[in-house]
Amino acid sequence: MKRLIILAMMLCLAVPAFADGHKPGKGVEVKPGRATWNTGYFQEALVRTGLKELGYEVEDPKELQNPLFYQSVALGDLDYWTNGWFPIHYAQMPKNHEKRMELVGYVAKAGGLQGYLVSKKEVEQYNIKSLDDFKRPEVKKAFDANGDGKADLTACPPGWGCEKTIGFHMEAYGLEDHINLIKAGYSASMADALGRYQSGKPVFFYTWAPNWTIFKLKPGEDVLWMNVPEIKPTEAQKAQADRLTASGVVGAVTDPVKLGFIAADIRIVANKRFLENNPAAKKFFEVFTLPLADISEQNTRMENGEKSKEDIDRHVKEWIAKNQETWNGWLEAARKAAK
C-alpha cells in the first residue's frame, strides 16, 4: 500500500513537469517580423504556428522592408523572421550585427535561385544571349512598352535586396541608358507582364525561385533564364563569386548560365537574447525546413486567388496534416531542448 501511495505521488509530481515541457513557451510573448514579398508568407505562418503549439503567445507579424527589420531585431523590438536571404541581405544589416542577432537553421538551403528571364519567342527571333543584347536598337524597341526608347524590365521594389544588385548590374554593364527598371509592387507588375505575354507580347523580368512566376511562365517553354554579359560580383558577392554561374538550370539560354545572382540560403534571423532565453524556439528554428516544391506550390495557389489570411492558415493546416510525422518530430525536438 505504501508503495502505491509513493507511486501515486510521483505521478502527480510528474504531470506538471510534463505539462511544462509540452508547452515550454507558455507565458512568453513573441513579436515576429515578415517580409514584404508574399512568396514568404507561407513559411512565416508555419513557423508562427509551430511556436504557438509550443505555448508561445505569438503576435501577428509586423511587415517591414529588409533594413528596417534587421534594425528592429537588433534593437530587440522584434524577435525573429523567417525571410532572410543570404548572402544578399548581409549588406542590409547593421554594423556588428553578429553581436545582436543570429542566423538559425535553413528554411531552404541554396533555395533562392535568381535571375533575369526573357520570353523564348523573342530570344530566338533576336538571338538574345545576354543583357548586353538589350543595347541593340531592335531589341530595345521590341521590349519598349511605354515608348521611352528603353527595354522595360520588371525589377524589384525599393528596399528589396535584389534592387541593389539589379542597380549594380545596370551600372556595371552600361545598361542604364538602355533598360528601364519597373520598380512598382512586384506582384502587380508581374501580373501585368503575364498579361502582356498572354496577349502575344514580349516579356523581360527579374524573378526568383521558389515563386509562382516560374509556374505561370515556365522556363524552357515560355521564357529562358538569361546571362549577364560577364561575371562582375558586388562587394557582398565577392566571397562566393563562383556561385554567380550555374550549371544544369532548366530553361537557361546557355549551359552554364551566368545568372549574376548567388543561389541564396533562406534562413531564420532572430535576436540573440531571445534565442538565449528560449531554447525551444531556437531548436524549432534549427530543425524547420521546407522543400522548394512545397513553397512554390503554395505560392501558385496564392497567385490563383487563395491569398487571404484564412487561405494561408488553411494551407498551413493542410501542409501539417500531410507532414504530421515530420511536424511532430520538430515539436518534440524543441520540447527536449527546453528541458
N, C-alpha and C positions, 0 to 999 in steps of 0.2 A: 504493500500500500504506500509506504514511504517513497519507494522508487517511482511509483506512478505520479505522486504529488510533485516530486522533483522534476520529472519529465514534463509534466503539465506546465510547471513554472518556466522551464527552459523554452518551451514552445511559445508561451506568452511573451517572453522577452525577445524571442526571435522574430515575431511578427512585425513589430515596429521597425526593427533593423532592416528587414526585407522591404518594407514599405518605403523606407527612406532610400534604399538602394534602387528601388524601382522608379522613383521619381527624384533623382538626385538634384534636379534644378528647382525643386519646389521653393517658392517664395522669392526667386531671383528674377528681376525684371531685365529683359534683354531688348536692346534697341538696334535693329538691323538696318542696313542701307540696301539700296537697289539701284542698278544702273539704269540709264535712260533707254537702252535698246531692249525691246520686248522679247527678243530671242533669248534673253537671260532670265526671264520671269519664272520659267518652269523650275529650273534648278534652285532658284531662290525660294520658291514656295515649298519645294520638297525639304530643303534644309530647315526652314522655319517649322514645318510640320514635325520633323524629327525632334527638334528642340522642345516643342510643345509636348510631345509624347514622353519626353524625359522630365517633364514637370515645369519647365521654364515658362514664365509669363512673357511671351514674345509679342512686342508691339507690331503693328503693320509697318512695313518697310518705308523708309524715307528715301524718295527717289532723288538722286543727285548726279551732277556731272562728275567725271572721274576725279579731277583735282580737289573738288570740294569734299568728296567722300574721304579721300586719303587724309586731308587736313582734319576732318571731323573724327575719324577713327584714331588718329594720332593724339588728338586732344582728349579722347575718351567720351566725346559727345555721342558717338555711335560705337557699337561693339564689333560689328563684322559686316562683310558682304560676300557673296559667292561669285562675284563678277570680275575678279582680277584676271587680266590678260598679260602674261609676261613672256618676254622681256619688254613688251610695248609700254606697259604702264609705269616702268621704273622712272622714266623721265617726268612723270606727273606726280610723283610722291615727294613729300617734303624732305629737306636735308636731315640726315641722321635718322631716317625713318625706321631703320632696323632696331633702334632703341625703344621705339614706342609701338610698333606693330610687327606682325609676323605673318608670313605666307604659310598656310597649312593645307596639307593634302593636295590632291589633284582631282578637280571635278572632271577634267578631260585632259590628260597629258598629251601634248603635241596635237591638241584637238582643234586649234584655231587656224585653219588654212585660210589665207587671204590673198587677194589679188584683183586684177582687172579682167573683166570679161567683155567680149565683143561678139555681136551677132555673127554666126557662122557664115551666113549668106554673103555678107559684106567682106568678111575676112577672105573668102575665096574670090569674090569679084574684084577686090582691090589688092589682093596679095599682101594683106596686113600681117606682119610678123612681130612687130613690137610697137611700143608707144611712139617711137620715132617716126613711124609711118603717118602719124596724125599731123605731121608738119606738111604733108603733101596736100596741095590745094584741093584735089578731087576727093580726098578722104575727109578733109575738114568740111567740105560742102555737104557730103553725104550725111554727116553726123551733126550738122548745124540745124537745130530745131528752132532757134529764136532769131536767126538771121544776123548774128553779130560777127560772122566770119570765123568763128571758132567751133571746134567739135565740142559737143556737150557731154560731159562726164558726170553721171550720178555719183557723187562723192560722199563725204561724211559730214554730219552736222558739227558746228563748233563745239569744242570740248571733248570730242572723242579722240582716243589715242591715234586712230588711223588718219585723222585730219592733219596732224603734224607730218606724218610720213608722206601722205599724198602731196602736201605742200612742198616738202623737201624734194620729192621726185620732180615736181613741176619746175623747180628752180635748177636742180642738178642736171636735168636733161634738156634745159632750154625750151620748155613747153608752155610757159606762161602766156605767150602770145598766140598759142595755137589751140589750147584746150580751155574751155570754160567749165569751172567747177560748180556744180549744183549742190548747195550745202543746206537745203531745206530739210525738214523732217524726213528721216531715211525711209520709213515705211511708205509714206505718201509719195515720195519721189520714185521709189521702186515700183509702186503701183502704176504711176504714170509711165514708167519705162516699159512695164509689162504690157500696158495698153497700147503703146506705140508698136511694140513687137507684134502683138496680135493683129494689128491693122496693117502689117507688112512693112513697117519702118525699121531702120537700124537702131540698135541699142549699144551703149557703151557705159559700163558701170563698174564700180568697186563693190565687192562683197566678201563675205567670209563664210566659212563652214564651221559648225553647223548653222544652217539658215534656210528659211523657206524659199529663198530666191533660187537656189540651185535645184529645187524640186519643181518650181514653175518654169524656169528656164534652164534646161538640162545641159550641162557641159558635154560637148561631143555631138549633141543633137541640135540644140538651138543656139548655143553660144560656145566660145572657146576661151580658155584661160590664156592671157596674153603675156608676152615677155616685156620686161623693161629693157631699154637699149643696152645697158651694161650694169654690172653689179657695182653700185655705189652705196655702201651702208651708211645709215645715220649714225650718230655718236652712240646711241643706245644699241644699235645692231652690230657694231664692230666686233664684239667678242664672239658673235655667232654668225659671222658673215657667210659661212659655208651653208647655212640653213636658208639663205635667200634664194637658192636654186634648188628645185625639187625634181625628182625623177618619178616616173610612174603615175603622174597626175592624170586622172581620167578627163579627157576633153581638153587637153592642153594643145596649143598651136604647134609646139615642138616638144621633144622629149630628149633631154631635160628642159625644163622651162624656168626662166629667170623671173620669178614672181616679184621680187623686190620686197617681200614681206616674210618675216620669220613665222614658221608654224608655231603659234603661241601655246603655252600651257595655261589652261583656265584653272584658276586656283581661288580658294577662300583666303581672304585677308582679314585679320582680326586684331583688336587691341591686345597688347601683351598682358596687361594687368587682368583683363577679362579672362584670358586663357589660363593664367596662373590661378585665378580664383575659381575656375570652372573646368576641372579636368574632364568631366563628362562631355561637355560641349566640345572641348578640344579634340577628344578622341573621336567624336562623331564627325567632326570636320576632317580628321585624318583619314577615316575609312570611307567616307562618302565619295562615290564616283559614278559617272553615268556613261553609257555607250553613246557615241555620237549619233548613231542611227535613231536612238530613242529621243534625243533632243530635237533632231531635225524633223522627226515625225510629229512631235508635239508642236513645233514651230509652224509646220504646214497646216495643222488643224487651226491654229490661231489665225493664220493668214486667210483661211477659208471661212472665217467668221466666228470661231469659238474662242473669243478673246476677252470675255468679261471675267471678273474676279471669280464668279461662280463656275464658269467654264474651266478656268485654270485649277481651281480647287477640285473639280471633278476629275481632271486629267491626273492630278496628283494621287487621288484616291485609287483611280484605275491602275496607275503605274505601281503603286504599293501592293495592290491586290495581285497583280501579275508577278511581282517580285518579292512576295511576302517573306520567303526564307532569307533572302539577302537583307531585306529591311530589318527583320528581327535580329539578324546577326550584328548589324551595325548598332542597334539599340543595346544589345547585350554587351558589346564591347565597350560602349560608352558607360554603361552602368558599372561594369567591372572597374573601369578607370577611376570611378568616383569612390571606390571602397578603400 
